[in-house]
Amino acid sequence: MAWNDSAPRDRAAAQILTVFGSLVTAASCILLWSTLAFGRFDDVTRLGIPVWLLAGLGIGGGLWIVWRGIAMYRADQSPRR
């Protein structure tokens, strides 16, 4: 298998996606926890989206980003240096 010049860039992009997705998931979990802990189910954003719904979508989106980063990293079949 030949050396792939774009492989280090692809691996770095996959790692950045994984870290970013983890941060989004963690922030959304904190937002959801604070909404549930204080019982503020009627709070909405300026756009009219309930905060608990926004937090749930953030958790799902963050986990999807993490999954894509892991899939990108594992799909790289180039040899390591």
DRENLO-983852 format. One record per residue (C-alpha): x, y, z; residue number from 0; residue in one letter. Coordinates in steps of 0.25 Angstrom, whole numbers, plus 2048, in hexadecimal, padded with zeros to 3 digits. Layout:
% DRENLO-983852
X=X Y=Y Z=Z seq=NUM type=A
...
% end
This chain:
% DRENLO-983852
X=800 Y=800 Z=800 seq=0 type=M
X=806 Y=80D Z=7FC seq=1 type=A
X=807 Y=819 Z=805 seq=2 type=W
X=7FB Y=823 Z=804 seq=3 type=N
X=7FF Y=831 Z=805 seq=4 type=D
X=7F2 Y=836 Z=809 seq=5 type=S
X=7F0 Y=82B Z=814 seq=6 type=A
X=7F6 Y=834 Z=820 seq=7 type=P
X=7ED Y=83F Z=81C seq=8 type=R
X=7E1 Y=836 Z=81B seq=9 type=D
X=7E4 Y=830 Z=829 seq=10 type=R
X=7E6 Y=83D Z=82F seq=11 type=A
X=7D8 Y=842 Z=829 seq=12 type=A
X=7D2 Y=835 Z=82F seq=13 type=A
X=7D8 Y=838 Z=83D seq=14 type=Q
X=7D3 Y=846 Z=83C seq=15 type=I
X=7C5 Y=842 Z=839 seq=16 type=L
X=7C5 Y=838 Z=845 seq=17 type=T
X=7CA Y=842 Z=84F seq=18 type=V
X=7C0 Y=84D Z=849 seq=19 type=F
X=7B5 Y=843 Z=84A seq=20 type=G
X=7B8 Y=83F Z=858 seq=21 type=S
X=7B8 Y=84E Z=85C seq=22 type=L
X=7AB Y=850 Z=856 seq=23 type=V
X=7A5 Y=844 Z=85D seq=24 type=T
X=7AB Y=848 Z=86A seq=25 type=A
X=7A5 Y=856 Z=869 seq=26 type=A
X=798 Y=851 Z=865 seq=27 type=S
X=798 Y=847 Z=871 seq=28 type=C
X=79B Y=852 Z=87B seq=29 type=I
X=790 Y=85B Z=874 seq=30 type=L
X=786 Y=84F Z=875 seq=31 type=L
X=78A Y=84C Z=884 seq=32 type=W
X=788 Y=85A Z=888 seq=33 type=S
X=77B Y=85B Z=881 seq=34 type=T
X=776 Y=84E Z=888 seq=35 type=L
X=77C Y=852 Z=896 seq=36 type=A
X=776 Y=85F Z=897 seq=37 type=F
X=769 Y=85B Z=891 seq=38 type=G
X=768 Y=866 Z=886 seq=39 type=R
X=761 Y=85E Z=87B seq=40 type=F
X=75A Y=86B Z=877 seq=41 type=D
X=767 Y=872 Z=873 seq=42 type=D
X=769 Y=875 Z=864 seq=43 type=V
X=773 Y=87C Z=85B seq=44 type=T
X=771 Y=889 Z=854 seq=45 type=R
X=76D Y=880 Z=848 seq=46 type=L
X=762 Y=879 Z=850 seq=47 type=G
X=769 Y=86C Z=851 seq=48 type=I
X=768 Y=865 Z=85F seq=49 type=P
X=775 Y=864 Z=866 seq=50 type=V
X=773 Y=855 Z=869 seq=51 type=W
X=770 Y=852 Z=85A seq=52 type=L
X=77D Y=85A Z=856 seq=53 type=L
X=785 Y=852 Z=860 seq=54 type=A
X=780 Y=845 Z=85B seq=55 type=G
X=783 Y=849 Z=84D seq=56 type=L
X=791 Y=84D Z=851 seq=57 type=G
X=794 Y=840 Z=858 seq=58 type=I
X=78F Y=838 Z=84C seq=59 type=G
X=797 Y=841 Z=842 seq=60 type=G
X=7A3 Y=841 Z=84B seq=61 type=G
X=7A3 Y=831 Z=84B seq=62 type=L
X=7A1 Y=831 Z=83C seq=63 type=W
X=7AD Y=83A Z=83A seq=64 type=I
X=7B5 Y=831 Z=843 seq=65 type=V
X=7B0 Y=825 Z=83B seq=66 type=W
X=7B5 Y=82B Z=82E seq=67 type=R
X=7C2 Y=82E Z=834 seq=68 type=G
X=7C4 Y=820 Z=839 seq=69 type=I
X=7C0 Y=81B Z=82B seq=70 type=A
X=7C9 Y=824 Z=824 seq=71 type=M
X=7D5 Y=820 Z=82D seq=72 type=Y
X=7D2 Y=811 Z=82B seq=73 type=R
X=7D0 Y=812 Z=81C seq=74 type=A
X=7DE Y=817 Z=81A seq=75 type=D
X=7E6 Y=80A Z=815 seq=76 type=Q
X=7F3 Y=811 Z=812 seq=77 type=S
X=800 Y=80C Z=819 seq=78 type=P
X=805 Y=814 Z=825 seq=79 type=R
X=813 Y=81A Z=824 seq=80 type=R
% end
